[in-house]
Amino acid sequence: MRDGIPTLKALIEYKNSASEEYVNFYSVVEDDATWFCDEWETPYILSWENNTWVCRQVESDVSFRKPVVSKVTKYTLGMGGDKSDLLVSWVMENGDIIPYKDVTDYIKGYEQA
């Protein structure tokens, strides 16, 4: 397991004149594990899918407009911080998952109901 961490770090970390990203902390947990972090933190969840590393970040923010409860960002990791196959979706109070392109219409329908 420890041999995989340098590979993951190489996929995530980068540094250039405009910005940098680095691994500050990591934890290996079971898929069904419950874990906690400070409310200001938004952890990245990495999983091995279809022979590649996929990253998910779930943001729960009280300032989202109703009925939105969270935003999910998903992408495939490439070397040196490269990201491909970006997909952003929104999770609603009733559990519906709405793609980014449809969220405005969904909220308008909710507000008119």
N, C-alpha and C positions, 0 to 999 in steps of 0.2 A: 504494500500500500504506500509506503513512504517514497518508493521510487516514482510513483505517479505524481507526487506533489511538484517536483521540479518541472515536469512537463506542463502541468496546469499553470504554474507560475509563468512559464515561457509563453503560453497562450494568452494570458491576461495582462502581463506587465509590459509597459512601454514608456518611453520618455522622449519628448522632443521639445523644441523651443516654446511651444504653446501650452503643453500640458504633460502630465504623467499619471500613470495608474500603476499601483503596486498592491500586492497582497499584504494586508496588515495583520490578519488573523484568519485561520481556517479551522474547521472542525469536520471530521468525518462522522456521519450519523446514519442510522438506518432510515429508510424511506418513510416509515411511519413514526419516527421519533418526534416528540414535542420538544422544542427548544425556544429559548427566549433571548431577546437582545434589548438594548436600550431603545426607547420609542423613536429616537431620532435616527436610528440605524435602519438601513434597508439592505439586508444581506442578499448576496447572489447565491443562487442554488444551482449547482452544476450537476449534470447527469450525462451518462454515456448512452447515446441513442443512435442507432443506425451507423455505427462505426465512426462517430464523431462526438465531440463534447458540445453540449447544449447548455446555455446559461438562461436562467429565469430570475427575474426580480419582481417581487410582488410588493407594491406600494399601497399601504392603507393610510389614507389621509383624511382627516375630518373636514377639510375644506373642499372636498369634492362635492359637486352638485348632486342632489338627490336625483335618482335612486342609486348613483354610483357608490360602491363601497371600496373598490380597489382597482388598481391598474396593474396589468401583467405585461411585462416586456420579455420577449423570448428571442434569442438569436443563437447562431452557430458560432463557436469560437474558432478563430484562426490565429496563426502565429503573430506574436508581437502586438496583440490587442485588436487584430482584424476581426470585424464582425460582419456576418452575412446572414441572409434569410431572416431579417428583422421582422418581427410580428408584434404589434401592440394591440391589446384588447382590454376591455373594461368589464368588471364583474359587477352585476347589479344586485340590489337587495334580495330579489327573488331567486338569485342563482344564475340568471341568464348571463352568458358570456357574449359580449358584443364587440365585433371588430372595430378598430379605430375609425374607419371610414363611415361607419353607421351610427356612431354614438350620438351625434348631434340630433339626428332624426328620432332616435330612441328616446332621448331626454325630452324633446318637444312633445312627442306622443304621451309620455308620462305626465308632463305638466298640464296637458290639455284634458287628460282623463279626470 
